Amino acid sequence: MQPFELLLPLALILLLSKLMGLGAHKCGMPAVIGMLIAGILVGLLRYIPWAPLQRAFFGDDVQVVLGAMSKIGVVLIMFSTGLGTDLKKLKATGVASVVITSLGVVVPMGLGTLVAFCFFPHAGILSLLFYGAILTATSVSVTVAVLKELGKLDSKVGTSIVAAAVLDDVIGIIVLSVITGFSSGGGEAGGWDWFHPNPWLVTIKIAVFFIAAIALGVGLRKLFDLMERQAPHNRRVPIISLAACFVYAYCAEKFFGVADITGAYIAGILLGGTLSETPYVESKVDTMGYLFFSPIFFASIGMDLSFDGITLPFLAFGLVYVVAALLGKLLGCGVGAKLCKFTWNESLRVGLGMMVRAEVVLICTDRGVSAGLVDPAIYPFVFLIILLSSVLTPILLKWSYRREEKPAAHPANPPEWGEN
């Protein structure tokens, strides 16, 4: 393959991703849905029986390069997510956010694992757990937009949802890291001997990764603080940040058997949150990621979307799995809010707000498929989870607030004291 041959599929993917993303945004849905649809449209070209077209879009060399670019896109998405994760927000709601998030992770994961066990009773425990782990992901971008529109973002419900979403991402990534670590036995073939698939060794090396990552992160933060004081808004800051992201992602996967996306996410958390340059770094990462690499990732999933592996039993499983995904967050987070003395209406809103899924659920699914723990036929149902949660959440949230009693209007001529 000549390098110029890659330009045509890239041009079509980027153009359709932008157009479909704008269309999804205008419909009040995440742009990721539009990008997935763009990938599906590109994937339909495989049904045109013209050899030059097939080579241009689906040749082995083209697919290898697009696959590599999509992996970079995933790493950048998770790094950006980490940069935007401000752990200080957890203090806004204290114990409530911890309780809401804990049940919001345990309940959907338990339901997902149970559904997988009911349909695939002979599957391995790690495979069953991974089906559950996929459902722990959440994305409150749609919820935040709705609450802003209603003027409720700074309310008790709004602050609880935002804080819980922060902790939800952290716990979800840790769960994903543990399952991935055990599934790989701690590393790639030919790795260090201490990465032998022993449960205790796997647990130790995951703990070592987080300890080493945090320790190195403390030093990196001091370095970034120094650079910020000497040269604020200098391009060296985002460049070195990206280098740190890639090193974290590489070392996590290569030496510790932890998912590369976990390394990127942890790097984002350690370099974000409180640094004054974080918004500048995040804007540069988003520009590079969402302008080029991330659309390729989402489009590649759409291109690979296939219904060939969906048998009648798997169709039944997929539909029940979708219901479990929606009810898991609604019940888990809703019950958590109720335990923290929220009203019934407030608890319902918290559950609805945490129900939305977007890019992280796709990344977790992709990771499970790559590890051989999840059937690729699950992709259409994950897409359905994203679509339904993005459509239902705004409608149901607005409905829940419409039920609030409006304050009575003052009459034009109020009665005198003592009148009935």
Backbone torsions as a table, in degrees:
resi	resn	phi	psi	omega
1	MET	NA	130.5	174.1
2	GLN	-82.2	145.6	-177.8
3	PRO	-54.5	-35.7	-176.8
4	PHE	-67.1	-20.2	-178.6
5	GLU	-68.2	-18.4	179.3
6	LEU	-79.9	-16.8	-172.7
7	LEU	-67.7	-37.1	-177.8
8	LEU	-66.0	-51.4	177.3
9	PRO	-61.9	-35.7	177.1
10	LEU	-63.6	-43.0	-179.7
11	ALA	-61.1	-45.3	-178.3
12	LEU	-67.8	-41.5	179.4
13	ILE	-61.9	-47.5	-177.9
14	LEU	-66.2	-41.2	-178.6
15	LEU	-65.5	-50.3	-179.6
16	LEU	-65.6	-37.0	179.0
17	SER	-61.6	-42.0	179.7
18	LYS	-66.7	-46.3	-178.4
19	LEU	-64.4	-47.0	-179.7
20	MET	-68.6	-35.3	177.8
21	GLY	-63.7	-41.9	177.2
22	LEU	-64.3	-40.0	178.4
23	GLY	-63.4	-42.9	178.6
24	ALA	-64.0	-40.8	179.8
25	HIS	-62.6	-40.0	179.5
26	LYS	-67.1	-25.6	177.5
27	CYS	-86.8	3.9	179.1
28	GLY	79.9	20.0	-179.5
29	MET	-114.6	160.0	179.1
30	PRO	-61.4	147.2	179.4
31	ALA	-62.5	-22.5	-179.0
32	VAL	-60.9	-31.6	178.1
33	ILE	-64.0	-43.0	177.3
34	GLY	-62.5	-39.4	179.6
35	MET	-66.0	-38.0	176.7
36	LEU	-64.7	-42.0	178.0
37	ILE	-63.1	-38.1	177.1
38	ALA	-59.7	-43.2	178.2
39	GLY	-63.6	-39.1	178.0
40	ILE	-62.3	-41.7	179.5
41	LEU	-63.5	-42.1	177.2
42	VAL	-65.1	-39.3	-179.9
43	GLY	-63.3	-26.6	179.1
44	LEU	-65.5	-18.4	179.4
45	LEU	-64.3	-20.7	-179.7
46	ARG	-66.4	-15.7	-179.9
47	TYR	-90.0	0.5	174.7
48	ILE	-90.9	113.3	-174.1
49	PRO	-78.1	68.0	178.0
50	TRP	-130.4	113.3	-172.0
51	ALA	-54.4	-47.2	179.7
52	PRO	-58.8	-37.0	179.2
53	LEU	-67.5	-41.1	179.3
54	GLN	-63.3	-42.4	178.9
55	ARG	-66.2	-38.1	-175.9
56	ALA	-66.8	-34.8	-173.9
57	PHE	-110.1	-25.8	-172.6
58	PHE	-128.7	15.9	174.4
59	GLY	-65.6	153.7	-176.7
60	ASP	-59.0	-43.5	-179.3
61	ASP	-63.4	-41.9	179.5
62	VAL	-62.8	-44.0	-178.6
63	GLN	-65.3	-36.1	178.7
64	VAL	-64.2	-45.3	-178.8
65	VAL	-67.7	-44.3	178.0
66	LEU	-62.3	-37.2	177.7
67	GLY	-63.6	-41.3	178.3
68	ALA	-64.7	-42.1	178.9
69	MET	-65.2	-37.5	-179.7
70	SER	-66.3	-35.1	177.8
71	LYS	-65.7	-38.6	175.6
72	ILE	-63.6	-39.1	178.1
73	GLY	-59.8	-41.4	178.7
74	VAL	-62.3	-45.3	-179.6
75	VAL	-60.9	-42.6	-179.9
76	LEU	-66.7	-37.7	178.1
77	ILE	-61.8	-46.3	-178.1
78	MET	-69.8	-33.8	176.1
79	PHE	-64.9	-44.1	178.1
80	SER	-63.1	-39.7	177.7
81	THR	-62.3	-41.4	177.7
82	GLY	-64.7	-40.7	178.4
83	LEU	-60.4	-35.0	-178.9
84	GLY	-86.3	1.6	-179.8
85	THR	-90.0	105.0	-179.4
86	ASP	-101.1	103.1	-177.1
87	LEU	-65.0	-18.3	178.8
88	LYS	-66.5	-22.3	-179.9
89	LYS	-64.9	-22.4	-179.7
90	LEU	-62.9	-27.0	-179.3
91	LYS	-69.2	-19.7	-177.4
92	ALA	-64.8	-33.7	-178.1
93	THR	-119.3	-3.5	174.4
94	GLY	57.9	-127.9	-174.2
95	VAL	-63.4	-32.5	-175.4
96	ALA	-57.1	-45.3	-178.4
97	SER	-64.9	-34.9	179.3
98	VAL	-67.5	-45.2	-179.9
99	VAL	-64.9	-46.2	-179.5
100	ILE	-59.8	-46.6	-178.0
101	THR	-68.0	-41.8	-178.2
102	SER	-58.4	-49.6	178.1
103	LEU	-70.5	-29.1	178.1
104	GLY	-72.1	-13.6	173.9
105	VAL	-98.4	-46.4	-175.0
106	VAL	-65.3	-46.1	-174.8
107	VAL	-66.0	-53.5	178.7
108	PRO	-63.9	-35.1	177.9
109	MET	-66.0	-41.4	178.1
110	GLY	-64.4	-42.8	179.4
111	LEU	-65.1	-43.9	179.7
112	GLY	-62.1	-42.2	178.7
113	THR	-66.0	-41.4	-179.9
114	LEU	-64.4	-43.9	179.1
115	VAL	-62.4	-43.4	178.6
116	ALA	-62.8	-40.0	179.4
117	PHE	-65.5	-39.1	-178.9
118	CYS	-64.1	-34.8	-177.6
119	PHE	-94.3	-28.5	-179.4
120	PHE	-127.8	67.9	-174.2
121	PRO	-64.4	-19.4	-178.1
122	HIS	-97.5	3.9	178.8
123	ALA	-71.6	156.9	179.0
124	GLY	-67.8	155.7	-178.0
125	ILE	-61.8	-38.0	-179.8
126	LEU	-67.2	-37.1	177.4
127	SER	-64.1	-44.7	178.8
128	LEU	-62.0	-43.6	180.0
129	LEU	-65.1	-34.2	-178.7
130	PHE	-69.2	-36.8	174.4
131	TYR	-58.9	-37.1	177.0
132	GLY	-72.4	-39.9	-178.3
133	ALA	-62.2	-33.4	179.0
134	ILE	-57.3	-36.5	-174.9
135	LEU	-79.4	-4.2	178.4
136	THR	-77.1	-19.5	-177.0
137	ALA	-66.4	150.0	175.2
138	THR	-145.0	161.8	177.2
139	SER	-149.7	114.5	-172.2
140	VAL	-100.9	17.8	-179.2
141	SER	-61.1	-42.9	178.1
142	VAL	-64.9	-43.2	180.0
143	THR	-61.6	-44.1	179.4
144	VAL	-60.6	-42.5	179.1
145	ALA	-61.3	-41.7	180.0
146	VAL	-67.2	-45.0	-179.7
147	LEU	-65.1	-34.7	175.0
148	LYS	-63.0	-44.4	179.9
149	GLU	-61.0	-36.9	-179.2
150	LEU	-85.4	-6.1	-177.6
151	GLY	72.4	27.8	-176.0
152	LYS	-116.0	10.4	-175.7
153	LEU	-65.4	-32.8	-179.1
154	ASP	-92.0	8.9	178.8
155	SER	-77.7	176.1	178.4
156	LYS	-59.2	-41.5	179.0
157	VAL	-66.7	-45.6	-177.3
158	GLY	-61.7	-48.6	-178.9
159	THR	-66.3	-34.3	178.9
160	SER	-66.4	-41.9	-179.5
161	ILE	-64.4	-46.3	-178.6
162	VAL	-63.0	-45.6	-179.7
163	ALA	-65.7	-42.0	-180.0
164	ALA	-65.0	-36.1	179.3
165	ALA	-63.7	-36.5	177.6
166	VAL	-61.2	-50.8	-178.6
167	LEU	-68.2	-33.7	178.9
168	ASP	-59.1	-43.8	178.7
169	ASP	-61.9	-43.2	-177.7
170	VAL	-63.4	-49.4	-178.1
171	ILE	-65.5	-42.1	180.0
172	GLY	-59.7	-41.7	179.4
173	ILE	-67.3	-37.4	178.4
174	ILE	-64.6	-44.0	178.4
175	VAL	-60.3	-45.7	179.0
176	LEU	-60.6	-40.5	-178.9
177	SER	-64.2	-42.7	-178.6
178	VAL	-64.5	-47.0	-179.0
179	ILE	-64.9	-42.9	178.8
180	THR	-62.3	-41.2	179.8
181	GLY	-61.5	-43.4	179.3
182	PHE	-70.3	-34.3	-178.6
183	SER	-69.0	-34.3	-179.1
184	SER	-89.2	-9.6	-176.5
185	GLY	75.0	9.5	175.4
186	GLY	103.1	1.5	178.1
187	GLY	170.1	176.7	-179.3
188	GLU	-79.0	165.1	176.5
189	ALA	-61.4	134.2	-178.7
190	GLY	88.5	7.7	179.8
191	GLY	-76.4	-168.1	-178.5
192	TRP	-66.3	151.4	-178.0
193	ASP	-63.2	-31.2	-176.9
194	TRP	-72.4	-2.2	176.8
195	PHE	-92.9	20.6	176.7
196	HIS	-59.0	139.3	-174.8
197	PRO	-68.2	63.4	175.0
198	ASN	-103.9	129.2	-175.6
199	PRO	-52.3	-40.9	-178.6
200	TRP	-69.0	-41.1	179.5
201	LEU	-66.5	-39.5	178.2
202	VAL	-61.8	-43.9	179.0
203	THR	-62.3	-42.6	-178.7
204	ILE	-63.9	-44.3	-175.6
205	LYS	-71.7	-28.6	174.2
206	ILE	-66.7	-43.1	178.4
207	ALA	-63.7	-41.3	179.0
208	VAL	-61.5	-39.7	178.8
209	PHE	-58.6	-49.9	-177.3
210	PHE	-66.0	-38.3	178.3
211	ILE	-64.4	-47.2	-179.6
212	ALA	-65.3	-39.2	-178.9
213	ALA	-64.1	-43.1	-179.7
214	ILE	-68.5	-42.5	-179.7
215	ALA	-61.3	-45.8	177.8
216	LEU	-66.1	-35.6	-179.8
217	GLY	-63.2	-35.4	177.8
218	VAL	-61.0	-43.4	178.1
219	GLY	-66.4	-39.3	179.2
220	LEU	-64.6	-38.9	179.3
221	ARG	-62.4	-40.5	178.6
222	LYS	-64.8	-39.5	177.6
223	LEU	-63.3	-42.2	-179.5
224	PHE	-69.1	-36.6	176.2
225	ASP	-59.3	-42.3	-180.0
226	LEU	-65.1	-44.9	179.6
227	MET	-64.3	-37.7	-179.7
228	GLU	-64.4	-39.7	-179.7
229	ARG	-69.4	-36.3	-177.4
230	GLN	-79.1	-38.2	-176.5
231	ALA	-147.3	78.6	-179.4
232	PRO	-63.8	145.1	178.8
233	HIS	56.7	36.2	175.7
234	ASN	-93.7	143.3	-175.6
235	ARG	-67.0	-13.5	178.7
236	ARG	-66.3	-27.9	-178.4
237	VAL	-65.6	-54.2	177.7
238	PRO	-64.8	-30.8	179.3
239	ILE	-66.0	-47.6	179.0
240	ILE	-67.4	-33.3	177.0
241	SER	-61.8	-44.2	178.1
242	LEU	-63.4	-40.7	178.2
243	ALA	-60.7	-43.3	178.3
244	ALA	-62.6	-41.0	178.1
245	CYS	-58.3	-48.6	-178.1
246	PHE	-66.1	-37.9	178.1
247	VAL	-65.0	-45.2	178.4
248	TYR	-59.7	-46.2	-178.5
249	ALA	-62.8	-43.2	-178.9
250	TYR	-64.8	-49.8	-176.6
251	CYS	-65.8	-36.4	179.2
252	ALA	-58.8	-46.6	-177.2
253	GLU	-76.6	-44.7	-171.9
254	LYS	-74.0	-46.2	-170.9
255	PHE	-102.9	-20.2	-175.8
256	PHE	-119.9	-6.4	179.8
257	GLY	70.3	12.3	176.9
258	VAL	-91.6	146.2	-176.7
259	ALA	-56.3	141.2	179.0
260	ASP	-61.0	-31.9	179.0
261	ILE	-66.1	-29.5	176.7
262	THR	-66.8	-43.5	177.5
263	GLY	-59.6	-43.1	179.2
264	ALA	-64.7	-41.3	-179.4
265	TYR	-65.6	-45.1	179.0
266	ILE	-62.4	-40.5	177.2
267	ALA	-59.9	-41.0	178.8
268	GLY	-63.6	-43.0	179.1
269	ILE	-62.8	-44.5	-176.1
270	LEU	-68.0	-31.9	-178.7
271	LEU	-96.0	-3.3	-176.8
272	GLY	-112.9	-160.5	174.3
273	GLY	79.7	-71.9	-173.0
274	THR	-110.9	-11.3	179.7
275	LEU	-68.3	135.8	-178.3
276	SER	-65.3	-24.6	-178.8
277	GLU	-89.2	0.7	-176.0
278	THR	-56.9	-47.3	179.0
279	PRO	-59.5	-35.7	179.2
280	TYR	-67.1	-46.0	179.1
281	VAL	-63.6	-43.7	-178.1
282	GLU	-62.6	-38.8	179.5
283	SER	-64.6	-38.8	179.5
284	LYS	-69.2	-41.6	178.9
285	VAL	-65.0	-43.5	178.9
286	ASP	-62.8	-39.1	180.0
287	THR	-61.0	-47.3	-179.4
288	MET	-70.2	-43.2	-176.1
289	GLY	-69.0	-57.0	-174.2
290	TYR	-78.4	-13.6	175.9
291	LEU	-81.0	-31.0	-172.2
292	PHE	-135.6	-62.8	-169.1
293	PHE	-72.6	-44.0	-176.0
294	SER	-63.9	-43.7	175.9
295	PRO	-57.2	-33.0	179.1
296	ILE	-66.7	-38.9	178.4
297	PHE	-62.7	-52.5	-177.7
298	PHE	-65.2	-39.2	178.9
299	ALA	-66.4	-36.4	-179.7
300	SER	-65.0	-34.8	175.6
301	ILE	-66.0	-43.7	177.3
302	GLY	-61.9	-39.0	179.3
303	MET	-64.5	-35.0	-177.7
304	ASP	-88.3	-3.6	-178.0
305	LEU	-62.0	122.7	-176.6
306	SER	-139.8	145.5	177.3
307	PHE	-104.1	8.2	-175.5
308	ASP	-64.5	-37.0	-175.6
309	GLY	-87.4	6.7	-177.1
310	ILE	-91.2	101.0	174.1
311	THR	-86.1	173.5	179.7
312	LEU	-61.0	-44.5	176.2
313	PRO	-62.0	-38.9	-179.8
314	PHE	-69.6	-33.0	175.9
315	LEU	-61.5	-44.3	178.1
316	ALA	-62.0	-44.2	177.9
317	PHE	-59.8	-46.6	-176.9
318	GLY	-60.6	-41.8	-179.2
319	LEU	-67.9	-41.2	176.8
320	VAL	-66.3	-36.3	179.0
321	TYR	-62.8	-40.2	178.1
322	VAL	-63.2	-44.6	178.7
323	VAL	-61.8	-42.1	178.8
324	ALA	-62.2	-36.8	179.6
325	ALA	-63.5	-43.5	-177.5
326	LEU	-73.3	-46.0	-177.6
327	LEU	-71.3	-31.1	-177.7
328	GLY	-58.2	-49.8	179.0
329	LYS	-70.3	-42.0	-177.8
330	LEU	-60.2	-47.9	-178.3
331	LEU	-75.1	-46.3	-177.1
332	GLY	-60.5	-54.5	-178.7
333	CYS	-70.1	-35.4	179.2
334	GLY	-64.9	-45.4	178.3
335	VAL	-65.2	-39.3	177.4
336	GLY	-59.4	-42.4	178.2
337	ALA	-65.1	-40.2	180.0
338	LYS	-64.5	-38.2	177.5
339	LEU	-63.6	-25.1	178.8
340	CYS	-93.2	20.2	173.1
341	LYS	70.4	27.0	168.5
342	PHE	-74.0	156.2	174.2
343	THR	-71.7	169.1	179.2
344	TRP	-60.8	-43.1	179.4
345	ASN	-64.6	-43.3	179.1
346	GLU	-63.8	-40.1	179.3
347	SER	-64.3	-40.7	177.3
348	LEU	-61.0	-42.3	-178.9
349	ARG	-66.9	-39.0	177.5
350	VAL	-62.6	-45.4	178.5
351	GLY	-61.7	-43.0	178.3
352	LEU	-65.2	-41.6	-177.6
353	GLY	-65.2	-30.9	-178.3
354	MET	-89.3	0.8	-174.0
355	MET	-79.4	-19.5	-172.5
356	VAL	-71.2	139.8	173.2
357	ARG	-122.4	153.9	177.4
358	ALA	-149.9	-125.0	-168.7
359	GLU	-66.9	-33.2	-175.1
360	VAL	-65.9	-36.5	179.5
361	VAL	-65.9	-33.3	176.4
362	LEU	-69.2	-40.4	179.5
363	ILE	-64.2	-42.6	178.5
364	CYS	-64.0	-41.7	178.4
365	THR	-62.9	-44.7	179.5
366	ASP	-60.4	-38.2	179.0
367	ARG	-65.6	-41.6	179.3
368	GLY	-65.5	-39.2	177.8
369	VAL	-65.7	-43.8	-179.9
370	SER	-62.5	-33.9	-179.6
371	ALA	-81.8	-4.3	-179.5
372	GLY	76.4	16.3	-178.9
373	LEU	-96.8	-18.3	-175.4
374	VAL	-126.3	137.8	179.1
375	ASP	-71.8	129.2	179.1
376	PRO	-57.5	-20.7	179.4
377	ALA	-66.2	-8.4	179.9
378	ILE	-75.4	-18.2	-175.7
379	TYR	-53.8	-48.0	-179.8
380	PRO	-58.8	-32.6	-178.5
381	PHE	-77.7	-33.0	173.8
382	VAL	-65.6	-41.0	175.3
383	PHE	-59.5	-40.2	179.2
384	LEU	-66.0	-36.8	176.6
385	ILE	-60.7	-46.4	179.9
386	ILE	-61.8	-45.6	-177.2
387	LEU	-64.2	-50.6	-177.1
388	LEU	-65.2	-44.0	-178.8
389	SER	-65.9	-34.8	180.0
390	SER	-72.5	-28.2	179.6
391	VAL	-86.2	-43.6	-174.0
392	LEU	-73.5	-37.7	-175.0
393	THR	-58.8	-51.1	178.9
394	PRO	-60.2	-40.6	-178.7
395	ILE	-63.9	-49.3	-176.5
396	LEU	-71.5	-34.8	177.3
397	LEU	-64.0	-46.2	179.0
398	LYS	-62.8	-39.0	177.7
399	TRP	-62.2	-40.8	-178.3
400	SER	-65.4	-34.0	178.8
401	TYR	-80.3	-24.4	178.5
402	ARG	-67.7	-23.9	-179.6
403	ARG	-75.1	-13.4	179.1
404	GLU	-66.2	140.3	177.4
405	GLU	-72.8	130.1	176.8
406	LYS	-78.2	145.5	179.0
407	PRO	-63.0	137.6	-178.4
408	ALA	-63.6	137.1	179.9
409	ALA	-73.9	143.1	178.9
410	HIS	-74.9	131.9	179.3
411	PRO	-64.8	154.7	-177.8
412	ALA	-63.0	-38.6	179.7
413	ASN	-122.9	87.6	-177.3
414	PRO	-62.7	145.6	-179.2
415	PRO	-66.7	153.6	177.0
416	GLU	-70.9	159.5	177.6
417	TRP	-58.1	133.2	177.4
418	GLY	95.1	-13.7	178.0
419	GLU	-82.5	151.1	175.9
420	ASN	-95.8	NA	NA
